[in-house]
Amino acid sequence: MTVRIPALATLAAALAIAVVLAIPRGDAAAQTPPGSGGGFSGVPPRFGGIALLVTTEASTPTALAEVLADAGCDVGTISSLEAGAWSSFVSGAPGFVNEPAPAFLPADTPFSVRCAPIAIPILNPEDATYDLDGGSVTLVDGESSTPAAPGSATNILTTLSTRQSYAYLDGDAVADAASILSYQPGGTGTFSYLSVILSGSTGPAPTIQLGDRITIYRLAAGHGRIVVTYLDRNPGEPFAATPTVPMTRTFVVEAGQLVEIGTAVCEAANLGAIGSFVFVTTPVPGDRVGGGFTVEGCSRTFESTVNWRLLDREGLELASGFTMGGGVDGPARFSFTVTYDTLLTTEEVGTLEVFEEDASSGEGFPPPRVVIPLILP
């Protein structure tokens, strides 16, 4: 994903708008249930600060304000570009004030936020304790440095990355924080860990190792899942080699721990011997989706290409595209995000089609196709 940052002059003007319109969040803000949006990526500002963030799921401004509040930002304004012009949602203001503001922001939408100068309890990954492979590490201002052994000049360094994302992950009404930790035990290795801080939890935050000397590309929490995209190496490549292999892994929170999903299908025995196929592991039939949801699965297709399209109940195409999965070298996982303009006023059943194009012009077996009915907003 490429996030386009406005020119400095444009961004400065946008933030100035946010400052002028900012007011403290009031009791009039409507409550949005968990799972209806609010996920974002980036480091949230606090106590009067301003920041540029990116949505990770289709979200109303109110839902974003609630997740930001759990992250320590008492939202004054949320501003975004719409049709080339900036519009602002003023938290706690009467409805007529926010009428010009967009009703929702699609996934992957940059937005600026200004926090009111009010100190509130925060979900702060910078000052938290983490469980790294059975040992506890406590960060202060985002880092920890301890001697590798008594009297040793070598230190074990653990630092918090700026890759952070906030969303509802464990089913309660309070947002949780996903982040990336870098762990350097003193040798040549630099290990990246995914972590999640669950609101209300008193023990060390759970983590899971992603790899050694990898390049994190994206971290996005939303729809109850955490998706990490990064560059790794092919099996057998030395760690000194530059990572170039794209990887996408998805995690959920179960019983307070991080659990990876979507891997069992591709790891099944002898899967590469069954010819072309497309399996979709998420979403499942009947899922409610918004204008930005993640599709994951496993495939083996011609030239590794997996096509997809989203249709409304009348069969009209809302969005389409393609991604890369497994091919001649064997099965592989795939993941992509479906983004579309949600213009529907009521819920309806649409269909997601994930398929392989027929490269044989009808001479071979029918190409694989998966059709999944989904509830569209």
N, C-alpha and C positions, 0 to 999 in steps of 0.2 A: 504494500500500500504506500502511495506517495501522498503526503500531506502538503498541500501548497500553502506556504506562509505568505500573507499579504506583504506588499512593500512596506517599508518602515513607516512611511508617511501615512499610508492607509491604516496600518495597525495602530499608530499613535492616535489617529483621529477616532478610530473605533473605541479605543480605551478611554479617550476623553469623553466620548458619549456615555460610556459606562459610569465614569466618575460623576458626571453631571446628574444622571438619573438615579444613582444609587441611593437606596433607603434601606433600613434594617428589615429583615424578614419578619412579617407579622403573623398573627394567628389566623389570618384569612387564607393562608396557603392551604390548598386542598391536599389531603393525604392520598398518596398513590400506593396501592398494595405492592408487595415485593413481586418482582418478575415482570412488571409492566414497563420497565425502562429505567433510565437513570444512570446506566453504566458509562464510564468515560475513562480515557487514558491520559496520563500526564500527572505532574506534581501539582496538587491543588494549593492555591494561595490561602493564607490565613490572616486574620486580624487586619483588615483593610487592604490586603494585597490584591494584585491583579495578575491574571495568567491567561495564556492561550491553551485550551485543552481540545480534545477530540472525542466525540461520542463513539461508543462501541456498539450501540444498539439504538434502534428508533426510540426516542424518548421525548416526553413532554418537558417543557421548561420546569414545571413543578416537580417532576420526578428527579430531574437533574439537581434541583435545589435541595431536595431531601437527601440525596446521596452525598452531595457536597457538604451539607450540614454535618452528616456523620463523619466526614473527613476533616472537619474543623473549620469549614468556611460558612459563616452565616451570610448567605447570598444577598447581595444588594441588587445586582443586575446580571442578566445573561444576555449577551449580544451576539448576533450572527448575521452573516450576509444572506440576503434573499433578493433574487433578481437584480443583483448588482448594488443593492443598497443595504445599509446596516439597519437592523431593527433590534429593539431591546425589550426584554421581559423584565419587569420590575417586581421583585418578589414581595408579596404582601399587599400590592396595590389593588384598587378596585378593578373589576373586570373591564370597564371601558378604557382604562389606561393601557391595559395589555392587549386590547382588541387588535391593534396593528401587528402584534408579534406573532410569529408562526405558532400554530397549535402543537407542532412537534418538530424535532430535528431528526432527519434520517441518520442511520449509522454512518460513521466516518465523516461527520460534519465538524469542521473546526468552529469553536465558539470562544468568546472571551467572557470571563467572569470577574466580577469585583466583589470582594467580601466586605461586609460591614465591619467597622472597627470594634468588634465585640469579641471578647475571649469566651470560647465555649469548649466543653470537653471534646477531645479530638481522638481520632483513630490514626496514630502516628507511627508509621514504619521506621522512622529515624531513631526512635527511642523505644525499642522493643527487644524482647528476648526470643531467640530462634533455636529450634532443635535441628542441628546439623549432624546427621548421621549418628544420633544418640547422644551428642554432647551439646550443652547449652552455650550460646554466644549472645551476649547482650551488647547492643549497639548504643552509642551515645553520639548524638548529632550525625547519625548515619554511618558510623564506623566503629570497629573494634580492633585493637592491636595488642597482642599478648606475646610474651617470649615463647619460642618453640620449646624451650626447656629452661630450667633454672640456670641463670647465668649466661644463657645463649644470646648472641648478638643478632640472631635471626628471629624475626617476629612473624607470627601468624596474623594475617590481615584479612578482615572481613569488612566489606563495604556494601552500602545500599546503592543500587543503580537508580538512575532517574526514570527507568522503565517502571511505572506504577499504573495501576488501574483499579477502579473502585466500582462495585456493583453488589447486588444482593446475591449471595452465593450459598448460604446455608439454610434458607427457608424462613428466616425470621424477618422482622420489619426493620432491621438495622443493616446498613451497608457494611461490607467487608472489603479489605484491601489486599490486592495481589501485587507482588513486587518481585524483583530479581535481585539476588544477592551474588556478589563475587567473593570467592573464598580462595585465598592464596596461602597455602600451608608452609611456604618457605622454600620450595623447590622451583622447578620450571612450570609447574601446573598452575592454571587459573581456572577454578571450577565455578560454573554458573548453577545457581539453585533457584527454582521457583518457590516462593513462599506465599502464605496467605495468613493474614491476621483476621481472626473472626471476632466481631464485636461481642463483648461480654466474656470472652475466654480469658482465663487467668493463668494458664500454663504457657510454656514456650510455643511459639507459632510453628506449625508443621512446615516442612520443606521437602523438596524432592530434587535430586540432582538431574540436571539436563545434559551436562557434558563438560569436557575439558577444552579450554581455549576455543570456544565457539563464538559466533557473532550473533547477538540477539538483534532481531529485526523488528519484532512487534510483540507487544503484550496487550491482550484485550480481554477484559472480563465483562460478561453480559449473558443474559438468558440462562443464568445459573451455571455457566461454564467459564473456564479460563482457557484461552487459546494462545499458545506461544509459537511464534514463527522465528526460525533462526537458521544460520548457515553452519553446516557440520562438514565432516569429511567422509569419503567412502571407506568401507571396512578395509583395514590394512594400510591406509595412508598414515604417514608419520604425523605426530602432533605439531611438528614444525611447519607442516604444509598449511597454506592459507585455506580456511574453510570455504567451500564453494557449493556444497550440496544443500538445497533448500529442504527444511524440515518443518512440519507443522504438527504439533501435539496438543491434545485437548484433555483437560482435567476437570474433575468435579470434586466437591467436598462431600465426603461420606464419613459419618461418625467423627467429625472433627479432623479428618485426615485428607490429604490430597490423593486422588485416585485417577489414574489415566484411563481414558475410555477410547473406543474406536480402534483398538489394536488387535483384538482377538481374531477378527475375520481374516486379516492379512497374514496372520501367523499360523493359520490352519495348515495341517500337513497336506502335501501334494496338491496344493491349490493351483500351482502353476501348470498342472497337467490337464486341466479341464477346459482349456481353450479360452476364448474371450468371455469376459463377464464384467458386470458393474454391480456392486453391492453398496447400498446406502445404509449407514448405521445411525445417522441423525440428520434431519429430524425424522420422527416416526409419524405414521398416519394419524391425523387428528390433532397434531400439535398446532397451537396458536402461534403465528409468527407475525413480525412487524416488517417495516420497510428496511430491514437489514438483519438477516439471520444467516447463520453458518451451516453449511452442508458438509458432511464428512462421510467417508466411506473407503472402499478398496476396489481396485479395478485392474484389469489387464485388457488393453484395447489396442487397435491399430495405431501405430505411431504415438502411443501413450495418451492420446487425446480423449478427454471426457467432455461431452457437450451437455448443456442444460438449458432449460427454459421454464419460466413460470407463467402459468395461464390463469385467467380469472374464470368464473363459472360459465361464461359464454364462450370460452375458448380463445379469447383475445390475449395476445402476448403482453405481459407486463415487464418482463426482463429476460435476457438470454445471455449466454456466454460460453466459455469453455475453460477447462483447467487441465492439468497434467497429472496422470496417475501412473500405473504400471504398463509395461509394454513387452517387447521381445525379451527383455532381461528378467521378466517375472512380475508378479503382483506388487503393487505399491499403494500406499494410502494416498488419498487426495482430500483436499479441503478448499472450499471457496465460500465467499460471502455473496448473498443475493441482496441487492439493493434496488429498490424500485420506489416510485412515487405513490404513496398511499393516498388515493383520491376517493376511496370507498367511504360511504357514510354509515354503512352497516356491515356487520360481519357476513362473510359468505365463504363457501368452500371453493377453493381453487386447487390447481394441481401443479406439482413440481415434476418435471420429466428430466431424468438424468440418463444419458444414452450414448451409444457409439454410432457414428454415421456409417451407412452401408457403403464400404469401399469396394465391394464386389459387384455393384450394380445388380443385385438380386440373384447372383449365381451361387452364393454359398449359403451357410446357415443364416437365419435372421440375426441381425446384430442385437446385442443386449440392450434392454430398455427398462428402466424402473420408473413407475408412475406412483407418486405419493400424494394423496389428498391432504390438504392443509387448510386450516381456518385462517382466512385473511381478514385483517381489520377493515 
